[in-house]
Amino acid sequence: MMIVKRSVNASVANTSIMTVATRFFSTIRNTVEARDTVVFAAAKGGLCFGAPNKLGHWVRAPTTVHGVSVVRNGSTLAMSEKENKNDVGSSFESAASASAGGNKEENKVVSYWGVQPSKVTKPDGTEWKWNCFRPWETYKADISIDLNKHHAPVTFLDKMAYWTVKVLRYPTDIFFQRRYGCRAMMLETVAAVPGMVGGMLLHFKSLRRFEQSGGWIKALLEEAENERMHLMTFMEVAKPKWYERALVISVQGVFFNAYFLGYLLSPKFAHRMVGYLEEEAIHSYTEFLKELDKGTIENVPAPAIAIDYWQLPPNSTLRDVVVVVRADEAHHRDVNHFASDIHYQGRELREAAAPIGYH
């Protein structure tokens, strides 16, 4: 009687463990051929077998070791081939990879979620190769924006922000001179910092106060991402030297901490400074265009990443890229001057809707 009861309990326990294992811990997505296959193998402690269940997960049946029933589920098959060279799991994994016609390492990553990532294509049917952005994140730049707009500094903080940017430009002019490709690359490594810092601080503020941001978190993070895409574009045009890379690390480290502190102390000053920084960027890209028009800088074909990101015509050139980048900077100028004006009025950013949508 005791033996029968113990056997029934063990059977119930094994069935429960197998159900839980197949539901929550299996990570192997099997092919149609694998589902119809039953593999028998000799394992330590006795003969065991495995088969796909009705959900498509590979599960090994109970094996008795020292009188204890053990279940090994499909997640054990994700171990390395070296560790499982004598195990049925390794054999099945190799068979599944071969039947799927894919790389074993790639199948491991895909099988964790059990979902094969879909391939994204362009409108012409060719494969989309960019991981940093997708087609629905691209946009057409508004190049009709006023490039000559300037915010005249009136208050003490405005003048301080204006002359801070002017002082920062002086060593940049000396170092890069007329190498506008490298200059643009360096400028974008700095220009992508304020949006991220401002968006991050507003994000934390929204969490602390349990309040919405009026869209400003998204607007500032979009600004940072747009500036980063400028950098990714000019990286294709100007290959930075080792000392220029080292300069980027040092400048970014100093600027990030300085801007972070400045934003904490006075957001109105921080946004105003970025507005003036973007005005200088517009001036720099205007000079870049003049050099391209004079032939001093070769007007090479536009990088593929720029054509995809700004939805430019296939035959676009570097000049076309500089034009849309300059338009982006003009938008960032207006956004940050607007943000500073809101603070000068004694209001918070969330009280005025953020000008988002041009990205």
N, C-alpha and C positions, 0 to 999 in steps of 0.2 A: 504493500500500500504506500509506504514511504517512498519507495523507488519510483513508482508510477507518478506520484505527486511531484517529486523532485524533477522528473523528466518533463512533466507538463509545464512546471514553472520555468525551467531552462528554455523550453521551446517558446514560451510566451516572451521571455526576456530577449531571446535571439531575434524573434520577429519584430519586437519593438525597436531594438537597436538598429536593425536593417532599415526599418521605415524611417527613423530619424536620420540615419546616415544618408539615405538616398534623397531625403527631402532638403536637408540643410547643408550637408558637407560635401556633396559630390560636385566636382568642378570640371568633369570631362564631358565634352559635347561630342557624341558619337555620330558617325556617318551611317547611312542606310545599310551599307554592307556590314558595319560593325554590329548593328543591332541584331542581325540574323546569325551572329557567330557566338558559339559557346566554346570557351577555352578551358581545357582541363590541364592541370599542372600539379606536379608534386611539390609540396611546400613543407617547411619545418613543422613537425608535429602531426603530419598526416596529409591525406589527399584532400585537396580542396578544388572547387571549380568556381567560375565566374560567368556572368551573363548580364546583358543589359536588361534593366527593368522596363516597365511600360512607359516610364517618363524619359527613357533614353539614357539613363545614367548607368555606368558600369559598376557593378557591385559584386564583390567576392562573397561567396557563401560562408557560413560559420565553419571555423576550424577548431578542433579540440586540442588544447595545449595544457597538459597537466590537469585534465579534467575540467578546464574552464573553456566555455565557448567564446570565441573571439570573432568579431566582424571587422574586415578591412574594407574601407570604402574607396571610391574612385579617386579621392584627393591624394591617396598615397602614390598614384601614378604620376604625380607632378614631380616626384623626386628625380634626382639625376640618374642617368643610365648606368653610371658606375656603381651607385649604391644599390641598384635594382637589377644588376645584370643576370642574376639567377632567379628573378622574380617574374611571375606571370604579368605583372603590371607593366614592366619594361617591354615585354613582347607585344602586349596589346597597344601600348603607346606608339611603338614603331609602326605597327600595322595601321593604326588610325591615321598617323601622319602620312604614311605612304598612300593610303586610299584617298586622303583629302588632297594629295598632291602639293602640300605646303611644307614650309619649314617647321621643324619640331618645336623650336624655341618660340616661333610666332604662334603656333597652335596653343602652347601653354598659356601665353598671355591672353589670347582670345577666349580660351576655354574657362578662364577664371569667372568671367561674367556670363559666359554662355551665349554671347551675341557677337556675330561677325560684323565688324564695322563696314558700313556701306561705302562704296566708292563714289566720290563727288566728281561731277563732270562740269565742264564749261558749257555755255550755250551751243558751241559748235560740236559738242560731243567728246572732246578730248579730256583726258584725265586732269583733275585739279591736284596739283602737287604741293601746294602751300599748306603747311601746318599752322602757321602763325595767324592766319585769317582765312575765312571761308567766303564764297561768293556773296552771301547775304550780308557780309560785313563791309563790302566794297561800296563806293559811292562816287558820284561825279562832283568834283570841286566847283564851288561857286566863284568864278574868276571875275565876276562883275563887281565885287566888293571894292570900296574906296580904299586905295592904297596910300593916300596922302593924309589920312586923318591923323591928328596928333592931339594928345591931351596935354594942354599947357599946365605945367606945375604951378600951383598957387599956394597951397598950404606947406607947412614945414615938412611934413611927411612925404608929400608929393615931390618936393625938391630933393629931399634926401634919397628917395627911390630913384629919381631921374639921374642924379649925379653918381649914385652907386653903379648904375648900369654903364654910364659913360666911363667911369674909372675902370670897370671890368673890361670894357672894350679895348682900352689902350694896349695892354699887353697882348691881347689877341691879334690886333693889327700888326704888331711888331713880329710876332711869332709866325703867323701864316702869310702875311703880306698879301700877294695876289693868288695864292693857292686856294681858290674858292671851294674846290671839291673837298679838300681836307678841312677847310674852315667850316663848311656846312656840316660835315661829319662831327666835328668837335662841338659845334653849336647845338646839334640835336641831342648829344649825350647829356647836355646840361638842361636843354629846354624840356626834356621829358621828365624831369624831376619834380617841378612845382605841381603839376596836375596830380601826380601820384601822392605827394605829401598832403596837398589840400583835400583830395578825395579820401585819403586814409583818415585824416583828422576829423573830417565831417562824418565819416562812417562811424567812428568811435563815439562822436558826440551824439549821433542819432541813437546809438545803442544805450548810452548812458541816460539820455533824457526821454527815451521811448517816444520819439517824435520823427516825423518824416523830414526830408531834406529839401523838398521843393524841386527835386531833380538835379540838384547840384553835385551830388556824389557821382552820378552817371556822367554828367557834363565834364567834370574835371578828370575822371578816369578815361573818358573818351579822348580828351585832350592829350593825356599822357600816352595813350596807345597810338594816336595819330602821330605824335612826335617820334615815337619809337619806330613807326613804319617809315618815317623820313630817314631815320638812321639806317634801317635795313636797306633802303633804296640806295643811299649814297655809299654804303659799304660796297655795293656792286660797281661803283664808278671809281672811287678813290680807295685804293688799298692802303690802310694805315701802316706806318712803320712801327717798329717796336717802341721807340721813344714816344710816339704819339699815343700808343695804347697805354703806356705808363702814365702819360700826362692825363689821360681821361680818368684813370683810376684815382689819381690824387685830386683832380679838380672836382670829380663827382663826390668824393668822400667829404671834401671841405664844403662844397655847395649844399649837399643834402642836409648836413647838420646845421649849417647856418640858416638855410631857408626854413627848416623845421622849427628852429628856435624863433626865427622872425615871425612865422605864422602863428605860433603860440602867443607871442607878445602883441602882435598887431596884424590881424588879417587884412585890414585896409592897406597897410604898407606892403604886405607880401603880394597881394594881387596887383597893386599899382606898379610895383617893381617888375612883375612879369609882363604887364602891359607895355612898359617901356622896353623891356627885353625883346618883346615881339616886334616893336617898332624898329629896333636895331636889326632884327632878323630880316624884316622887309627890305631895309636898306641894303643889307649884305646880298640878298638874293637879286635885288635890282642891279647891283654891280656885277654879280655873276652873269646875268643876262647880257649886260653890255659887253663883257669879255667874250661871251659866246657869239654875239652878233659881229664883233670885230674879227673873229677868227683866232683870237689869242688862245682860247680853249676849244678843243675839238668837240664839235657837236655830234657825239656818238649816238648810236641807237639807244632808245630808252631801255633800261633793264626790264626783264619780263615781270618782275614783282611789281614794278611801278605801273605797267600796262594793266595788270590784273587788279591792283588795288584801287586805282583811280578810274578804271574802265576807259583807258585811253585807246585810241585807234592803234592797230598793230604796227603801223609805220611811224609811230611817235619817236621823237628824239629827246636828248637830254634837255634841250630848251623847253620842250613841252612839260617835262617833269618839273623843272625849276619854276615854271609859271604856276602850276597847281600847288606846289609846295608853298610858294609865296602867298597864294590865296589862303591856304590853311593858316599860315602865320597871322594874316590879317584878321581872320576870324578869332583866333586865340587872343589877339590884341584887344578886340572889342569885348570879348567875354570877360577878360580879367579887369579891364577898366570899368565895366558895368558892375562886376562884383565889388570892386573897391568903392564905387559910388554908393552902392547899397549900404555898406558899412558906414560911410561918411554920413548917411542920412539917419544913423542911429538904429537901423533895422538889422535883422539877421537875414542870411541868404535865403533861408527857407520861406521867407515872407514874399519873395519875388520869384516867379517861375524862371528856371534856368533856360537859357537859349540853346537847347539841344536840338539835334535833328539834321545838322549839315554834314555829319559824318556818315 
